[in-house]
Amino acid sequence: MKKTSQATDDSFLLSAMQRGDKKAYGTLFRRYYPMLCTYANRFVSLEDAEEIVQDIMLWLWENREAQIFNTSFSQYLYKTVYHRSINQLTRQQSQLRAETRYYEYMLEMLQDSDFSQTEDLKKHISQAIQALPASYREAFVMHRFENKSYKEIADILQVSPQTVNYRIQQALKQLRVTLKDYLPLILLLFPKNLLS
């Protein structure tokens, strides 16, 4: 009996929503949002679940005039959430497989590369760092190679931490341009990414 009365209520609210009634839409949103998020969270992370449900609810409002439901409204919502969650999972798994293949490829490249190539890369990095303006280089080297905090560097150089931040960001921009051809190898050789 309760399901029938909710279906009737949903039908009334949907009709009102299709005529542009925001209160009716708000009622439907509040009624289904928590349950749909909980349901989607069985398949994907809570953050992804919330995003999926928000997208569906927004789509409902934006397309309110053209909607026809062949099943009950709640069945339609759960089915849509299920399909979007599965699609999201598929995309994530596909991306993970691609990243894994890329990482394995780069590892093979590193293993195939001889010692002289690694030394050559280190030489290019060293030259790129030496080519930086002195103030950028000084802040960058202290932060990346001596593990000093922005505050420690600011105290040593007698400048503000914001100035240190600016200098390091500028150094990174220049290094990314200078070393763009070596980025994949740099990412693998330096666990604490040199250029991020």
Rosetta blueprint (number, residue, H / E / L):
1 M L
2 K H
3 K H
4 T H
5 S H
6 Q H
7 A H
8 T H
9 D H
10 D H
11 S H
12 F H
13 L H
14 L H
15 S H
16 A H
17 M H
18 Q H
19 R L
20 G L
21 D L
22 K H
23 K H
24 A H
25 Y H
26 G H
27 T H
28 L H
29 F H
30 R H
31 R H
32 Y H
33 Y H
34 P H
35 M H
36 L H
37 C H
38 T H
39 Y H
40 A H
41 N L
42 R L
43 F L
44 V L
45 S L
46 L H
47 E H
48 D H
49 A H
50 E H
51 E H
52 I H
53 V H
54 Q H
55 D H
56 I H
57 M H
58 L H
59 W H
60 L H
61 W H
62 E H
63 N L
64 R H
65 E H
66 A H
67 Q L
68 I L
69 F L
70 N L
71 T L
72 S L
73 F H
74 S H
75 Q H
76 Y H
77 L H
78 Y H
79 K H
80 T H
81 V H
82 Y H
83 H H
84 R H
85 S H
86 I H
87 N H
88 Q H
89 L H
90 T H
91 R H
92 Q H
93 Q H
94 S H
95 Q H
96 L H
97 R H
98 A H
99 E H
100 T H
101 R H
102 Y H
103 Y H
104 E H
105 Y H
106 M H
107 L H
108 E H
109 M H
110 L H
111 Q H
112 D H
113 S L
114 D L
115 F H
116 S H
117 Q H
118 T H
119 E H
120 D H
121 L H
122 K H
123 K H
124 H H
125 I H
126 S H
127 Q H
128 A H
129 I H
130 Q H
131 A L
132 L L
133 P L
134 A H
135 S H
136 Y H
137 R H
138 E H
139 A H
140 F H
141 V H
142 M H
143 H H
144 R H
145 F L
146 E L
147 N L
148 K L
149 S L
150 Y H
151 K H
152 E H
153 I H
154 A H
155 D H
156 I H
157 L H
158 Q L
159 V L
160 S L
161 P H
162 Q H
163 T H
164 V H
165 N H
166 Y H
167 R H
168 I H
169 Q H
170 Q H
171 A H
172 L H
173 K H
174 Q H
175 L H
176 R H
177 V H
178 T H
179 L L
180 K H
181 D H
182 Y H
183 L H
184 P H
185 L H
186 I H
187 L H
188 L H
189 L H
190 F L
191 P L
192 K L
193 N L
194 L L
195 L L
196 S L
